[in-house]
């Protein structure tokens, strides 16, 4: 594995956020980041720091493992 290559991190942020009726801006405000950061995370363009992952999990009232995975989750799955 090259030094710049990272294993992809998959997430369920968008599915859980929208199910809770939160906008990207609202979630961003809860975790203290710019709303575009939430978009980057949801699209898999950015992997969060551990601290940010924990803040997102707390804001969405979920465990980190429910939000983030090293394997892609099937659509429609919680």
Secondary structure, DSSP 4 states (H G I P E B T S, - for coil): --TT-----EE-HHHHHHHTT--HHHHHHHHTS-HHHHHHHHTTS-PPPHHHHHHHHHHTT--HHHHEESSPPPTT--
